[in-house]
Amino acid sequence: MRPGRDLTAGLMVGLVALPLALGFGANSGLGASAGLVTAIVAGAVAAVFGGSRVQVSGPTGAMTVVLVPIVATHGADGVLVVGLLAGAVLIGLGYLGAGRFIRYVPIPVVEGFTLGIAVIIALQQVPSALGVRVDADKVLVVAAHAIAEWARSPVWAPLLVAAGVGMVVLLLSRIRPSLPGSLIAVVGATVGNAVLGWRVTPIGSIPSNLPVPSLPGVPLGDLGALVLPAIAVAALAALESLLSATVADGMSVGRRHDPNRELFGQGLANLASPLFGGIPATAAIARTAVNVRSGATSRLASLTHALVLLFVILVAARWVAQIPLAALAGVLIATAVQMVKVSSLHALLRSTRGDCVVLVLTALATVIFDLVTAVLVGLVVAGFFALQQAARAARVEEVPLDEGDHTDEERRLLDEHIIAYRIDGPLFFAAAHDFLLELAEVTTVRVVVLRMSRVTAIDATGASILADTISRLERRHVTVLLSGVQPQHERVLHELGVYGHLAHERHLFATTSDAIAHARLHAARVMHSPNGPS
């Protein structure tokens, strides 16, 4: 542990986080001060109890996207209650060990909702960047109304401030990434607005101390309506925090986070933040990256970041209140631009058709609906393409009967009346359907041997179609024998009636050689007992 490097990293992250916390707080609908309180309280609690030693938590753009409709529907107290409920859900997820499931979220889903979040953040800044006020629920409508309102009576100062701040942030991040570009740009815009009289609307007053902890006042009858929003907030907090921790692991050698402890720490942070009037929080990928790049090695850096922001509230509140809203809009637009990794998007869009479709649909669902719906859509579509790919890997192949020496006449008899099929891969959905179509074409044989030893998975659909296939063949007086059924597949085959459609219970064999020996008896029409050779 190097306290000096951790303190320096914490100071740098605090300077970067200040304009972001103010912007995200204002963006959420609860005010800039709520963003600062969240960064201080949630940032400190998550730093101590979270599962990553270098993770930085606070208000994020993704979370504000979810909170805006909650504020519109349930008010400020409703958001605070949602934060408390989400904290309890996150703690429960941590205790249940749900952190390990983050590894199953496909990359196209992650990139898709990240792109969607970036678009939403940028669209949300349009009113502040144009210096107008509009009220609407959907970001596309907000942006359209703001542009229409500005076009009727254009005022150029806010737009120029937002554009200037955004360009400075992006330029400094490229040529001098070690500098706190957002802070430099915001300070310059604030001084220019005060000295040159641009008359751009400032943030307004913010508290000069932390609020006294208190419980939000929401009637008990309204709690039921807040459960689903709380689950959505908890799902987003878990997803974003675990993704951020994974990114931090990749940036720091020898560091691995504890995903379940991370969920527990984020749960405690979201229980604490609303008590002080803060909004729900999550880990922040951008601030975590700054922390690691600045040399952070322990939790001290993240804790220092929270203390730096507390110092701002206690000492510099009157100066922070003069920051123009358009300047914060410029910072957030630049943040949205930096969230989009063009190279990653380009690679995914060109990789496979499935990845391309998942990414685009997830991004569109994020912008049109909400993040949780978008992730669900992305997972469902990704699952569909994964199943489709697995189904294509399934093969039903006719294989030769390798039973030693036979006369030419015997071989002709076997070739004419016995077919052995080997089923490779999973037997479900499309694979099962194709299997039925192929096997149903069997017309000139007396016995079909189905070799099941290489079947990797069978679901209810596959078992049902297999049972129907056997039934059709048996009705045409084609005897079906099964060999090599895996023990883990026996239950589904039995429950779905596959065994019941065999002509006899003894037509189930452990090995292919036993099945073929029995098949010869049928093919040659040799009299045999069902309890005979098997």
N, C-alpha and C positions, 0 to 999 in steps of 0.2 A: 504493500500500500504506500502511495506517495501523496501525502496530504497537500503538498504544494501544487502538484499537478491537478489534483481533484478540486482544490479551491479555485484555481484558474479556470478550469473547465466549467465549474458551476457558475462563475461570474459571467463567462462568455454565453452560456446557455440562458442565463437570466436576462442578459441584454437582448438576445435574439427573441426570447419568449415574451418580453414586455409588449411589443406592438401586436404580436399574434394573440396574446391573451386578451388585450383590449379589443382587438378586431373581432375575435370569435365570440367574446361576451356580448358586444353590441349586435353581432349578427344573430345571436340566439334569441334576441327579443327581451332579455332580462337586463341589458345594459352592460357597458364596458366594465363597470366595477365588479359585476358577477364573474366575468372572465378572470380578472385579477385574483379574486378570492378563491376561485377554483384552482388556479395555478399554484397558489400558496398552500392551501389546505390539502387538496388532493395530491399535489406534487410532493409535499412532505410525508404524508401518510404512505403513499405508494412507494416512495424511496426507501422507507424503513421496512415495510412489510412485504413488498413485492418480490417476485421471483427472479428478477434480473438486477445485477449490481450496477448497471449503467443505464437503466431505463429512466426516461423522463416523462412524467405524466402531467396532464392538465386539460384544458379545453382544446378541442380539435375541430377542424372544419367538417369532418365526417359527422361528428356528434351534433354540431349545430344544425346540420341539414335535417336530422331526425327531430330536433327539439322545436324547430319553428312551427310546424303544425300542432304540436302539443301545446305550445304557448297560446296559439290562436284559439284552440278549443277549450283548454282547461285553465289558462292563466298562469301567472308566475308560481303561485302556490302549488298548482298541479304539477309543474315541472319539478319542483323540489320533492314532492311526494314520489314522483316517478324515479328520481334519483335514489331515494331511500329504498324503494322496492327493488330497483335494479341492483343496488349494493347487496341486498339480501340474496337475490338470485345468484349473483356472482360468487358469493361465499359458498352457497350451496353447490354450485358447479365445481368449485375448487375442491370441496370435500368429497364430491362424487368422482373425482379424477377425470373430469371432462377435458382437461387441458390437452390430453394426448390426441384428441380428434382434430386439432388444427392441421395436422399433417395431411389430412384427407381432402382439404379444400384445394381444388385444382388451380394452377397458376392463371389460366385464362379468366377464371372467376375473379380472382384477386385483382388482376390487371384491369378487368372490365369495370368493377365497381370503383377502383381507384380513378379511372378515367371519368366515370360518371360523377364522382365526388368533385373532381377538379372542375368539370363543366358547371356543376351546380354552384360551387363557391364563386366562380367567376360571374355567373349570371346574377347571383345575389348581390353582388357589389355594384351592379349597374345603377340603381337609384342613387347611392352615395357618391359614386363617381360622377354622376350628372348633376348632383345637387338638388334632387327632387324627392318628394315623398309620395309613395304609392302604397296601397293596401291590396294584397292578393295572397292566395294560398300557394299557388304553384309558381315555381321560379321562372318558368317560361312566360307565364302571364305577367309576373312582376317586371321582368326585363322589357317585355313588349310595351306595357303601360308606361314604364319610366321613359323609354325612348320617345313614345308618342307625346308625353307630357313635356319633355325637354324640347322636342321639335317645335312645339307651339310657342315657346318662349325660351330660346337657348341662352344659357349662361355658361361661359367658357372657362371661368376660373377653376371650378371643381374638377372639370374634365382634364384640364392641363395639369393640375396638382396630382391627380390620380395617375395620369400617364407618366408624369415625370418621376414620381416615387417608384412606380413599377419598373421603369427602365433603369433607374439607379440600382434598385435591388438586384435585378437580373444581371446588370453589367458588373457590379461589384462581386456577385457570387461567381462570376466567370473569371475575372482577372485577379481578384483578391479575396478568395473564399474565406480566409481567416478573419476578415473584418466583419463586424455585425452590420451588414448592408442595410437591413430593414430599419435598424435604430438610427443610422446615419441619415437615411432618407427622410424618416419621420421627423427627426430633429430639424433638419433643413426646411422641411415644409412648414413646420410649426413656427419657426423663426420668421420665415418669409411671410406667412399669413399675418403674424402680429406686427411686423415692421413695415411691410409694404402694403398692408391694407387690402388683401385679396378678398376679404369678406366671405371666406369659406367657413361653413358651419362647423364649430368645434364639437368635441365629445360632450362637454358640459361637466358639471361638478361630479366628482367621485369621492367616496368617503376617505378620510385621512386616518382611519383605523379599521381594524377588523370588526365586523358586527358581533354582537353578543349572540352566542349559540341559542337557537330556539327551534321548536318544532313548527313546521308549516301548518297553517290552518285550513284543512280540507274536510268537509263533512264526510262522515263515515259512509253515507250512501253513495258518494262519488268514487269511493276506492275501487269498486268493481270496474268502472270504466277506465281506470288507470293501469290495470294489470297488464293488458296487452301492450300498451306503449312501454311499460317498464320492461317487459320481456324483450321487446325490440331494442331498447337501449342497452340492456344487459348483453344481448347477442352481439350487438355492434362493439360494445366495450371489450368483450372477450375476444372477438375476432381481431380487432385492430391492435389490442395490446399484445396478443400472442404473435401476430405477424411482426409487430415492431420488435419484440424480443428476439424473434428469429433473425431479423435483419441485424440486430446488435450482435448476436452470436457470430454471424458471418464476418462482421467488421473487427471483432476482437479475438485474438488468438487465445485458445484455451479457455474461453468463457462459454458456459452453457447455462441457460436459465432453467428454472423449475416451473413448468407451465401451470401446475396446480397451485403452487404458492403465488404465482403471478395473478391468477384469478382471485385468490383469497385477498391479496393486497389491493387489487383494484376494487374488490367488494368493500373493503374497509374504507378506501378513499371515497367511494361513492356514498357511503353512509355518513362520512364526516362532512363532505363538501356542502350538501344541502342544509345542514344545521347552521352554517354560517352564511347562507344565502347564495351559495355557489351552484353552478349547473353540473349535471353529470359529466364525469371525466373519463378519459382513457389515456393510454400511452400514446405518445406523439412520435411518429417515425422521424420527422424532420428534426425535432429537438434532440431526440436520442442520437441521431447521426452526428449532430453538432457536438454532443457531449463526448461521444467516442473519439471523434476526430480531434477534439481538443485535449485528449490525453486522459480522460477519466478512467479510473481503475476500481472505484468503490462507490458505495452508496452516498458517500460524503459529497460527491459532485452534484448529484440530484438534489440533495438536501440543501446545499449551498444555493442552488438556483431558486428554490422556494424562499430562502432568507433574503436574497437580493430583491425579489419582488415585494417582500414584506417591507423592506427598507424604503422602496419606492412609495408604497402607500403611506407609511408613517412620516416621511420627510418630503417627498416631491409630488404629493397629490395635486397641488394647485397648478403645477406646471404641466402635468400629464393631462389635466382637464382642458388645456388649450390645444391639444392635438386635433387637427382637422379630420373630420370623418372621411373626406376624400383621400387623405393620406393613408388611412387605415385600409380603405378600399384598394388603393394601389398596392399595398403590401400583400393583401390577400389575393389579389389577381396574380401577382408575381408568384406567390406560394402555389396557386393552382397550376400555373405554367410549369413550375419546377416539379410538381407531382407527376407530370406526364413524362414517362421515359419513352421517347420516340423509338429508340432502337429496339426496346423490348416489344413495343406494340407492333412494329414493323415485322419483327421475327415471328411473333405469334400469328399475325394476319397471314403470313406466307407459309406457315408450318403445315397445318392440315385444315381441311374444310371444317371439321368439328371444332377445333380451337378457335378459328375465326368466327364461327357462328356464336359460340359461347361468349366470347369477348364482346362482340357487338350487342348481343341481346342483353347481357348483364349491364353494359353501359347505358343502353337505351332505357331499360327498366329502372335503373338508378335515377335517371333524370325525370322520367315520366311518372314513376310511382314513388318508391322509397327504397332505402338500402336493404332492409331485411327482405322485402319482396324480390329485390334484384338478386341477392345472394341465393335465395330459394330457387328463382328461375334459372340462375346460372348452374346451380348444382343439379337440378332436374335435367336440364339440357345436356350438361356434361355427362351425367349418368346415362342418358339415352345413347349418346355417341359411344360411350365406353361399352355399353351392352351390345351395341351394333357391331363394334369392332371385335368384341369377344365372340359374338355369334358367327362372324365371318371366319373366325379361327377354327370353328367347329367343322369337322369333316366326317363324312360317312363314306368309307371306301370299301370296295369289294376286294377281298384278299384271297390269295391261293390257299388251298388246303394242303398243308405240309405233313402228310402222314406216311412217310416212307415209300416203299416200292409198291407199285400197282401195275397191273397189266393195262395195256392201252384201252381195252374194253371197259375195265373198271374206272379208269380216269374219265372216259367219255360219259360214263354213267354218273359219276360225281359231278362233272362239269355241267351236265344237263339238268340234274335234279337237285343240287345243293348249292346254295350261295351263302358265303360267310361275309358278314359286314363288320368292320371295325369302326366304332364311333370314337373319334378323337375330340377332346376339348369339352366345353360346356354344352349341355343340352337344355336350352331354354329359349323362349320367345321365337325369334326368327329362325334360329338354328333348328329348333324342334319342328317348326312348320316345314322348312325345307327338307328335313329328314323324312317327314311323312310323305311329302310329294314324291321323293325319290324312291322310297321303299314301296310305295303303293303301286309302282310300275312293274313290280315283280309279278310275272304271269306264268312262267313255264317251269317253276320249281316245285318241289314237294316239301323242302325243308329250308328254313332261313335260320342261320346262326348269327345272333347279335353278340359281338364281342364288346363287353362293357368295361374292360379293365382300364381303359385310357380315358374314360369319362371323368372330367375334373369337377363338374358341378351339375346338379339337376334341380330344377325348381318345380313348383306345382304344375306350371304350364307344360314344361317338357315331359313330366311324368304322365299327365293326362293325355297328351298327344301320342306318347309312346303306347299307352294302354289302348287308345283308339286304333292305332296302327296294327297292333297285335290282333285285336278283335277283327279287323277287316281281313287280315291275312288268314286267320283261322276260319272265318266264314267261307273263304274260298278254298278251304281244305289244304292250306299251306301251314305246316307245323312250324312254330316259332320256338327256338331254344335260346336261352340267355346264358352267357358265361362270363365269369370274372367280375360280377357285381361287387363294387366296393362296399365295405361294411357301413360307411357313413351315408350311403345312398339307399340302403335297404328299407329304412323306415318310410321315406317319401314314396318309394315304389310300391310298398305294401299298402300304405294308406290311400293312395290314389288308384288302386285297383289294377296295377300292372300285372302282378302275380296272378290275380284272379282271372285274367283273360288268357293265360296260358292254358293249353289243352289239358295239362296235368301238372300237379305241383312238382313232379320229378323232372320237369323240363327246365330246371334251374341248376346250373353246373358251376363248380368252382373253377374249372380250367377249360380252356378251349379244346384240348385234346379229348377230354371226356365228352364234351358236347358233340364233337365231330364223330366220335365213335357211335354215339347214340343216333346221330343224323344219318349215318350209313344204313342203320336198320330201317329207318323210315323210307329213305330213298330207294332202297332195294326191295321194299315191301316185305321185309323179313318179319315173320311172326315173333313178337317179343312181348314180354310183360312190362307194364309201366314201372314195376318195382325191380326190373332186371338191371342190366348194365347201365350205369349212369356216370 
